[in-house]
Amino acid sequence: MLPASGSTFASVYLSSIRKRRYHKRNTLLTRTSPGELLVVVMEGEGHLYTELQTVSLKPGQCIRLTPGLTFEVLQESDVLEVYLLAVREMAFIRRKGGWSCTPRTTVQPSGRLFSVMLRPVPDDMERLYEESKRCGGADAELQLNFQRLLYEWNEQLGKQEASGKAAVPIDRTLSYMHKHYGEKIKLETLSNLAGLTPTSYSRSFKKARNMSPFEYLNQIRIDSAKQLLEQNGYSVKTAASAVGIGSEFYFSRMFKKTVGLSPTLYMKRRQLKVASASCFLYKDCLHSLGIEDAFELDGYLCMRKAEGELPVEVQLEQMREFHPDVILADARHLPLYERLKQIAPTVVLHPSMDWQKVYMRLAELVGRETEARQICRQLADRIKTARERLAHSVGNQTISFIRLQHGIIRIQGSVDHPLSELLYANLGLQPGNCVPRNQRIKDVTPDSLTPFETDHLLVYQDSAADSELLKEATWHNAVEVEHSHVHFIPNWVRMSWSPNGQHQIIDVLENDAAFC
């Protein structure tokens, strides 16, 4: 319920809630609000502009849009996910002992936005969305939960700065660059828009965006060029000209440096014959995207020679005979970069512990972004269902993962790895006392081994030599066999880097009788 005015009381009701995900980074779109909307940002970053104001978009941000408001949205991340809450404000009027109810129109300055940061927001919004799908907007409990969210929104809005605050000077120039990237843009033009000197503007921009203004502008141009090159009728030359780069040679060089592929290869990326050099299951990821015929170098060639592994020279010759159009490599294979480049153009992907970021980058390089998004959505649905089932079957029992690696016992931590994220964050399993918090791994030697203190111990043996460790008395004392379930499993650390591998891990957790 909103504050009363005389005998009139106003209340806001939820009409519907929709979930939307957008995938076009560095895209400026103009929209008009069809009605009263609350926009809650769940993932991603960007800016929302009106004639009078700029609001930064970031997770937890809630923005109120009034009917007919025209605004621009600039998406600055690979994914932007929002909830759109259509609301209706009603006025309750008391007259002569009775009540009447009529729709109420909110009056606010044209182009003025009301914005607030909500904390915490993901679980609340997800519950509201699922409840809305299940019962519709007329459900009393749904409206009650919405009123709680609205109360928090109003309370936090009162604590934050007034919404009439002027836009940050740097933000004003972002919209200009997105509108005029096909033209020649001077630093003086941008600095004048921001009300700063060119030197101060460049310094402030780099501090805010971690890149120079023209690096940001070139990123806009490259992202726009990628969209043009996907359309029929656009050559490299016409795409370069359309995004404001007069030299086709300079454009091609800048495009390859940014994207990894030349513009010509990018246009043919769905038909490329692909090879990979990776420790992170790139071939399996490519297979999930529908690329059946792909060659991959075996394992950790640059770190050590695994037992039974073919020599590097033999594998490189096999790759050469495969005649790939492009090679996708991880950072661990950088020592082989010059030799790989002699076989085919080679793209080295930046290291990241975010497996989905790596997966989407692979998908972009082979033109399978739509397929990758669908696969990630299917996996997310599977994880959600599995989490509910495991909450019943496993409950509060603890689970720990260790890897026996050449006489060293490596305990998987609870953070900063796809396997840790899957087990503990996504599936909601409880880590044992031995699992290090706030770090990726912890290595211990057999002579320093202490009891693991866990209900389920997942064990992967890196080599047959580590089987001797399992016979030692210290091992038996540490696992406390009479109290713990020990599961010998394949290399879940590696499997967690691909959607197929994550499905297989979930299969074991759901179907192994020891977990049920």
Secondary structure, DSSP 8 states (H G I E B T S, - for coil): ----BTTEEEEEEEEEEEEEEE--TTEEEEEE-SS-EEEEEEE--EEEE-SS-EEEE-TTEEEEE-TT-EEEEEE-SS-EEEEEEEEEEEEEEEETTEEEEEE------TT--EEEE-SS-HHHHHHHHHHHHHH-TT-HHHHHHHHHHHHHHHHHHHHS--TT----HHHHHHHHHHHHTTS---HHHHHHHHTS-HHHHHHHHHHHHSS-HHHHHHHHHHHHHHHHHTSTT--HHHHHHHTT---HHHHHHHHHHHHSS-HHHHHTGGG--EEEE-SS-HHHHHHHTT---EEEE-S-TTT---TT---HHHHHHHHHHH--SEEEE-GGGGGGHHHHHHHS-EEE----S-HHHHHHHHHHHTT-HHHHHHHHHHHHHHHHHHHHHHHHHTTT-EEEEEEEETTEEEEE-SSSSHHHIIIIIIS--EE-TTS-TTSSEEEE-GGG------SEEEEEESSGGGGGGGGSHHHHHHHTTTT-EEEE---HHHHTTSHHHHHHHHHHHHH-GGG-
